[in-house]
Amino acid sequence: MSTLLIRNARITTLDPTCPQADALAVVDGRIAAVGTEAQVRAGLDAPTVIDAGGRRVVPGLNDSHTHLIRGGLNYNLELRWDGLRSLSDAMAMLKAQVDNTPAPQWVRVVGGFTAEQFVEKRLPTLDELNALAPDTPVFLLHLYDRALLNRAALRACGYDRNTPDPPGGQIARDSKGNPTGLLLAKPNALILYATLAKGPRLPIEYQSNSTRHFMRELNRLGITSVIDAGGGFQNYPEDYQVIEQLHRDGQLTVRIAYNLFTQNKGGEVGDFQHWSEIVAPRQGDDLLRHNGAGEMLVFSAADFELFNEPRPELPPGMEPELEQVVRLLVEKRWPFRIHATYDESIDRILDVYEQVNREIPFDGLHWFIDHAETITARNIDRIGALGGGLAIQHRMAYQGEAFVARYGSQAARHTPPVRRMLQAGVPVGAGTDATRVASYNPWVALSWLVTGRTVGGLALYGEENLLEREEALRLWTQGSAWFSGDQERKGSLAVGQLADFCVLSSDFFAVDDAAIADITSLLTVVGGRVVYGQCDFAPLAPALPPAMPDWSPVNRFGGYHVGGAATGLSAHAHLHGAGGCRTHGAHGHAAAHAVPTDAPNAFWGALGCSCFAF
């Protein structure tokens, strides 16, 4: 579609010269015109016309901190509990997947959820896991605080009474010293993802298929760009072969700017020195581009975000190690990012940055702090003075209850202080930190920014730290573009910008607060190319092969469970009382009938409630 016309739309452009429009034109991958349909049609040569049906159109969403490359390699192996509202549903899905998974494969639920989202407000017990899966290994990762392994998984990992606890981690044991199946980050999560790494991996052709399915899932939610923050056990260049091959084959449907994350404790300088000799900042193109260093720069500077554990103290030798790496990066003119949760860590990190800047000026080099939940106004201003930015994520939507339990509700009111960041004028971009510590669903993050509530319903923030909906959307579009140096190329639907946009299932600016997290995209376009479509737009989307292997959880259960109900379970599995609606509360009778109970635009939904509980 070299020339494309979107008509009959309610377009939010985020361009101050033309904030609203009802049509836009795309020519050769860029926005060519925005305005009324008559204005936009003028001069177009036989465009492909798409009628948006009066729906809201927004710029494509851009996740400034996620782990797409690592997550894509494993997506087809993972059963997602993201968005579920019932542990009963979650366990029914788990049982169905156990029954469908051949030996010696594992069943893995790898993050993206919290016990607080369930009506039961708990995780499964180890006894429940062992009864459900006596022979198939089950690995369940809850945030970055713990993992639950059934006895079959303990055997597969080789964990027994002689297995020592790693530094910063704990293997829970019974009275005889045998592992129970509970692994705890205390507070280092290394034990969690080192254990996960023991599981079988997909062959490389399956990893390619898996990455394509993960990108399609992100497209379903309106994501057109991400900045990949590397991650533990994500080695360069070995683990980037799949994404590079997909790029060469023209199969990327999300734009990716990737940062390189050192895996070499004690040898971090050597990693960045080597990488600086084989790849240059911004090497690549608009679909796949190198974005610099981080989020791990040196292991001694990494704090941890487990709010159910005490704040970790960075070691006294952190400063000289970090200075050596930052000095190298500034000399090489490499942009960089660093993981820092607590203000105490940020304070010491900024001391190092200011010292390096006095000797080798940053001079406009893009750098930023990731997370920054407890950052103070003083350190926000220090970041601004050095020309840095702040990348925030909705981790508090998943850990807010734990933060309040440890630090109190008053401290939580400005964690992170998003409004203060914006007032200071520093660049701010939004993201998720998916796929493990939180869900990849951007609408959950947008809901959190607007409502200040956790996925469990706890109100964290006062009005002074909430964002208006357009402000929140800007952080997910224009805001994130700065963090990959693309602020002149993407983030708004203005003439000359990359033609990345989505047609929404519901109007973000009109739905109730409670419905924001349930928004999806009906049509997603990247560079003028349709990469996802559903409902009326489904025929426009390219076909995607089934998930590989054929027993993949993705084939039956998909990804994020919009609306809170489990995808892929038979109707009788929903007859318990957890499958309620916002109008009528808990009920289960609708699932016993062959009606479109999950289709809000179908007949029953048109009457006001798809559960038809009149």
N, C-alpha and C positions, 0 to 999 in steps of 0.2 A: 504494500500500500504506500506508494511513493507520495501520493496526495490523498489526504484524508480530511473529511469535514465532519465535525461533531455538531449536531444541531439539536434544537429543542431541549436545551440543558440549562441548569442553574449553576453557572461556573463561578467558583471562588478562585480568582487568579492570584491573589496575594501581591498583585502589581498595583501600586498606588495610583498609577496613571489610568488604570481601567480595572477597578476592583471587582466588578461583576459583569458578566456577559452571558449571552444565551447561545453563542456559537464560537467555535474556534477551528482554524485550519492548520494542517500539518503538511509541510512539503519537505521531503528528504530528511525526515527525522527531527525537524525543528518546528517550533511554533511559527507559523507564517502570518497569522492574523487572528485577532480576538475582537469580538464585538457582537453586533447584531448579525443575524443570518445573512441579510442583504449585503452588509459591509464585508463579511467574511467570504461570501461566494464570489465577489467581484475578482475577476482575474484568475480564478481557479480553472484548471484544465481537467475536466472529467474526473472529479474526485470520487473516491469511495465514500458514500454518505452513511453515517451511523446516527440514528435517531435515539437520543438519550432518554426519551420518554418523560421529560420534565424532571429528571433526577439531578441530584447534586454531583458536580464534578469538582475535584480538588487536585492540586499537584500531587504527583506520586510521593509516597512517604519514604523517608530516608532514615534508617536506623544508624545512629552515629556510634553505637557500640554493640556489636553482636559477634557471634562466632559461626558464621554461615559455613565457612570452608570445612571446619571440623565437624560441625553439626550435619552438614550435607553428606559426609562420608558415612555417617552412622544412622541417618534418619530412618531408613527402611528397617533397621533392626529394633527400633524403639516403639514401645507402646506409650502413647501420650495420654496423660491424665489432665492436661492443660484445660482449664475451663469447667471441669466436672464439678457438680454441686453435691454429689452423693458418693461416699465411700462404698456404699452398696453397689452402685453402678460400676465404680472403679474395680472392685473385686470381681464382679461378673465379667467384665472385660478381660481381666487378668486370667480368670479361669478358662475363658474361651480361647485365649492366646496360648496358654499352657497346653491345652488339648490339641492345638494346631501346630505346635513347634516341634520339629524333629530333633532327636539327639544327634550331636552333642550341643546343639544351639541353646542359648540362654533366652529367657524373657527378661527384657530390660525396661524399666520405667525410669527415665533419666531426667529428673528435674522438670521445671516448668510448672510446678504446682506446690501448694502448701496445705498442710492439714487444716488450716483455718478456713479454707474455701469449702470444705465439706460440712454438711449439716451435722454430721456426727462429731466434728471438731477433733478428729484424731486420725492417726495412722493405723494401718493394720498391725496386728501383733505378730510376733514371730511364729507363735503357735498357729495362727490363721494361715500364714504363708506356707508353713510346712504341711498343714492338712490339705491345702489347696493344690500344692505342687510337691509331692513326695519325691519325685525323680527328676524333674526338669529344673535346672538352675534358674533361680529368680534373683535379680539384682534390682533393688529399688532405691534410687537416690532422692533424698528429700533436701532440696536446696543444696547448700554446701555444708550442712551441719552433720548429716548422718546418712548411712546406707543400711538397708536391711537386706540380709542374705538368708535364704533358706538353707537347710542342711545340704541340699544338693549343690548349691553354689559354693558353700564352704569347702566341700570336697573337691569341686572343680578348681578352686583357687589354691588348694593345698594348705589351707589354714587349719592348724591344730594347736594343741596346748604348748607346743614348742615354738610357735611363731611369735617373734617378739613384737612389741608395740613400736611403730616407727616414731621418730621425733615429731611431736605436735599432733599425734593421733593416738587413738585408743581402740583396742579390740576388747569389747565387753566379754566377760568370761563367767562361767558358772562356778559353783563351789569347788569343783574339781580342776578348775583351770582351763576347761575346754571353751573355745569360742562359742558364743550363743548365736551369732549372726548379726549382732549390732556393731557397726563400726562408727566411731565418733571422731569428728574433727575437733582437736583441742589446742588451738583453733585451726591448725594447718589441714587443708583438705587433701593433701597429697595421698593419704591412705585411701580416700574415696576414689579418686580418678586413677590411681595406680591399680586398685582392685578392678575397676571397670576395664582397664586396659588388658587384663588377663583373659577377657572373653574372646570368642572367635570373631574374626574380622571378615568383612565381605571381600570377595575378590574384586579386582580393580574395575572390571566391567560392571559389576553390581554397584560399586561405589559411584560410578558415573550416573547410573540410573537413579540411585538414591539421592544424589545431589540435584538432579533434575526435578525429582518429586518434591524435595524441600524447597527449591526455588518456586515451584508452582504453588506450594502452600503459602509462601510469603506473598506471591502475586495475588492469591485469593483474598488476602487481607490488605491489599493496596500498596504493598512495599515494592518500590522500583529501584531503590539504591540502598546499599549498606556500606558501613566501614567495618571491616573485619579486624578484630583486636587480637588475632592469633589464638593463643591459649595453651594450656598445659598439654604436653604430648603432641603438639602440632609443629612438626619439624619442617624447616625450609632447607632445600627445595623439595624433599621427598614427598611430603604430604600435600603438595600443591600441584602435582602432576595431573590429577583429575580435573581440577578447575581450569587449568591451562589448556587441557585437551578440549574440554567443553567450549572454551573460548575460541580455539582454533576451528572447531566444528560449527560455530555459529549457534550454539545451543544455550548460551547464557541468557536468562530472562530477568536477571537482577544485575544492576551495575555494582561492581565490587571494587572498593579501594582497600587494600590490605596492609596492615602493619605486621612487622616481624617481631616475634616474641622469643627471647632467648630461653633455651631449655638447659643451659649449661651453668649451673651454680659454681661460682668461682672462676668461670671462664667467659663471663659475659662480654668483656671488652674484645676478646678474640672473635666471638660470634659477630659482633657488629663491624669489626674491622674486616672480617672476611666478606660479610654480606655487602659492605660498601664497595668492595672490589668487583662484585658480580651483578649488582642491581643498583640503579639510580633512582632517587626520588621522582615520582610521577612517571616512571617508565611504564609504558603500556598505552592504553587508549581509553575512550570513554566507558568501555564495558569492564575492563580489568586493568587496574593500575596500582603500582606500588605507592604506599602512603607514608613510609618512614618506619620508625622504631616503636616498640612497646606492644601491649601495655606493661609487660615485664621488661624493665631496664636492668635492674640488678635485684637478685633475690633478697638481699638484706633490706631493701626499701619497700618490700611488699607487706602491707598490713592485710588484715582479713576482716570480712564484713559480717561475721557471725555475732549478731547482737545478743544471742543467748549465752555468749562467752564474754569474759572480760576483754577490754581493749588490749591488744598486744602492744608491747613496747618494741620499737625498732632497735636493733643492736647498736652499740656505741660505734662500731666500725662502719656504719652505713655511709656516712658522709664521704669519706675518701673514695669508696668504691663507686658511688653514684657520680661523684665529680669526674672520675676518670672516663666513664661512659658518656656523660653529657658533654664533656669537653670534646671528645671524639665526634659526637653527632653534630655539634655546632660547627666544628671545623669542616666536616663533610657536607654541611648544609642539609642535614637530614631532619625532617620534622619528627617530633616524638611525642608520645603520650605515656602517662604513668598511672597505675592503679593506686589510689589512695582514698581510704574511706574516712579516716578521722582527721580532725584539725591538727592534732598533735603531730601526726605523720606529715601532713601537708606543710606545717610550719618548718620542720627540719628540711624537707625537700626543697622548699623555696629558698632557704638559706644557701643551699648548694647552687641552685640556679642563679641566684643573685651574684654569688661569688664568680661563677663562670662568666656571666654576662659582663662583669666589670673588666674581665681580661679579654674575652672574645665576645663582642656584642651579638646578641640574638638578632637584632636588626631586622625585624619583620618575619623571622622564621616561625612557622606555625608549630605551637606546642600546646599541650593541654593536660589537665588533670581529669582523670576518670573517677566518677562516683561522688566523692566529696560530700557525703551525707552530713557531717557535723562541722563543715567549714565555717569559720567566723568571718565577719565583715572585714576585719583587718586583712585576712589572707586573701579574700576576694579582691580587695584593692591592690594587694601586692601582685596578684596574677595579672590584673589589668595593666599595671605599670610596666610589666615585662612583656606585654603583648600576647598573653596566653588566653586560653579559653577553658570552659568547664563543660564536660560531657556528663549529663545526668541520666539516670535510669530509674525505673520504677521498682527497684529492689525493696523499697519500703512498703509497697503494696503487698509484698509477700512476707516481709519480716517486721512489719510495723508493730504487731502484737508483742513480739519478742523485745523490740526496742523499748516499748512503753513499760514492759515488765521490769526491765533493768534500769532504765534512766528516767522513767516517769513521763506522763502525758504532756507536761509543760515543755520538756526538752524536745519532744517529738513534733511540736507545732512548727518548727522551722528546720526539719530534717528531711531533705536538704532545703536550704533557704532560697528557693527558686526566685521568688520575687526580689529578694535583695541582690541576687546575681544580675537580674535584668536591669534593676535600677543602677547598678554600678557600670553598666554599659559593656561588660565583657561578653565575648561571644559565648552563647549557650546553645548546645545541641542536645536533642533527646534521643533516647534509645532504650534497649531492653536488657542488655547483658545476657541474652538468651544463648544457648538453649537450656542451660542447666540450672542457673540460680533463679531464673524467672522465665515466664513464657515469652515467646517471640511475638505475641499478638500486640501490635501497636495500639489497638483500640483500648486494651486494658491500660496501657501506659497513658493514653490520652484521657481516659476516664479518671485515672489517679490524679493527673495534673489539674483537672477541672473540679473534681469533687473532693479530693483529699482523702479518699477512703481506701482502705485495704480491700483485697479481694474477699476477705472475710467479713467486710462491712464496718470495720472500725473507723470512725472519723478521726483523722490525725491532725488536720490543720485548721487554723482559723481562716477567716475570710482574707486576712492580710497575706496569706501565702498560697492562695488559690489563683488560677489563671482563667481569664476569659477564653472561650473556645477558639477564637481566632489566634490568640496569643499561643495557646497550646499547639495549634496546627502549625504555626510558624516555626516553633522549635523542632517540629518533625519534618520540616521541609527546608526553608531558608536557613534556619539555625544550623542544622546538621551539615548543610553544604559547605560551610566555612571550614569544617574539620577535615575536609579532603581538598581544600583549595578550589572548590567548585562554585563559590557563591555568585560568580558571574555567569554560570552555565545552567544551573538547575535550582529548583526551589520555588519557582513561580511559573505561571502560565503567561509569560510575556513574550513578545515577538523576539525571536532569536534564541530563546532558551530551548534546551533539549525537550522534546515532546514526550514527557513522562507524566501520566495522569491516570486517575481512576474514576469510575462512575460508581457511586456508593449505593448500597442496598437501602440505606435510610439516610435522611438528611442530618448530618452531624450537627448542624446549627439549629435544628428544630426538635430532635427527639428528647425525651426525658433523660435526666442524668443517668438513671438506672439502665438505659438502653444503649448507652454509648459503646460499652464493651462488646455488644452484640453486632456491631456494624461489620460488614464485609464489603468487598468490592464485587460488583457485577461485571465490570469490564476493566481490565488493567492494560495500559499501553506503555511501552518502553521504546523511546526513539521512533514513535509513529507506528510501531509494530504491536499488534494485539498479542499479548502473552498469556492472558487468562480471560475467560468469559463464562458466565453462567446465565441461566434463564434465557431471555431472548437473545443474549449475546453469545451463548454457547457455541453456535456454529462458526463463529469468527475465530475461535481459539484453536491453535494447533493441537493435534492429537498427541497424547503422551502415552507411551507404553505402560502396561501394568507394572507395579512395583516389583522389583526382584530382590529376593527369591519369591516364589509364589505364596509362601506362608507368611510373608511380611505383614506385620500389623497394619501397615498403611493401606493395604488392599481392602481390609474389612472396616477398620476403625478411623482411617484418615488421621488428621492432626488435631488442631484446636477444636474443642467441642462448643461451638457457638450456641448460646442459650442455656448452657449448663447441663443439658441432657446428653447421655452417652450416645455416640454414633455407632451404628453397626450391631447393636444388640437386638434380639428379637423382641416383638411387642410385649410378650408376657414378662420380660425382665423389668418392665417399667410399671408393673402394677403395685409396687410399693408406694408409700406416701410421699416420696421425695420428688416426684415429678410434677410439681405444681407450677402455677403461672403467677404472674404479678397481679392479675385481676382477682383470681379466686383462691389463691393459696394452694395448699397441698391437696392433691387428688390424684387418682390413678385410673379412673374409668375410661378416659379417652383412648388410652393405649389399647384397649380391648377391641377397638373398632378399626376397620380398614379405611381410615380417613386421613387426609394430609395434616396430621397434628404438628408437623415440624415445618410447615410452609405458611409463613405469616401473610403472604400475598394470595394464598389460595382461598377457596370458598368460605371455609369457616373463619379463617383469619380476617376476611373482609367484613365479617359481622362483628369484629372487635376482639375475638379471642380464639386462637386456633385450637384450644382444648375443648371447645363447644360445651363448657360446663354451665349451661344456662340455669 
